[in-house]
Amino acid sequence: MTSFALKTEALTLGAALGLVAQGRAQSVLTNPPPWTGSVAAGLTATRGNSETTVATVTADAKRKWADEELLLEGDGTYGDNSGTKSAESIHGCAQFNRSFTERFYYGLNVDALSDAIADINYRLTISPLVGYYVIKATNDTLKVEAGPGFVLQKLGATTTGYATLRLAEHYEHKFSDKAKLWQSFEILPQVNKFKNYYWDAEIGVETGLTQSISLRTYLQDTYYAIPASGRLKNDMKLVAAVAYKF
C-alpha cells in the first residue's frame, strides 16, 4: 500500500472518529448516567519440580444513554517460568455505539495491543462499524458487527499499516441475576491480502458469590495467520479469576 493510500485511510478514519466524538460530547452534557463495570484478577502459581507464576488482571466499564453507549475494556497478563518470562501482554479496547433503530446501531471500535512473547511491539486497530442485534431478549443477546478498518503495527522489526475488514459477533446468556455465559469472536483480514489475518475468540462463565463478588472462568484463543518470525500462530489462555462489580 502506498504512502498516499495510508494517509487517505488515516484521514478518513480520523474524520469518523471526530464525528463520533462530537456526538459523544453532546450527549455527556445532558445528565450523564453512572458507570457500571468490573475488575477481575487471577493468579496461578506452582512450586516444586517447576516454578511458574501467571497473573492476569482485567477491567471493563460501560456507560449507557437512551440510544448511545460507551464500552471500555482492558487486560494485562504476566507469566514467569523458572525465571524465564513466559507471558507479558497489555491490551485495551474502546467502542462507542449509537442506535438508529431498535436493533441496528453504528459506531467506532479502537483496539490496542502489545505482546512481548508474540513479538508484537504494538498493534493499533481503528474500525468504524455497523451492528445488528440478531437476538435481543431479557436473558439472551446476540449481536453481529462489520466494517472497514485500518491496522498499524510493529511485528518484530517490521512496521506496517494496511486496510482491513472487521467481522465480529458476541453472544451472552443469563441463567440468573448472578450467573451468565458469554462467547465472542472477531476476525480481521487484510483487504488486499486475505491470507494475512488474525482472529480472537473467547468463551466464559461467571457465577456470583455475592451481589458484587463473582467467580469467572474463561478461555481466550488468538490466531495469527502470519506471526512474527520464530513465533507460533496460536496463543491460548485459560483463566480463573475473582471479579468485583461496581
Summary of the structure (lengths in Angstrom):
residues: 246
radius of gyration: 19.2
end to end distance: 45.0
largest distance: 59.7
contacts: 718
relative contact order: 0.13
helix: 11%
strand: 68%
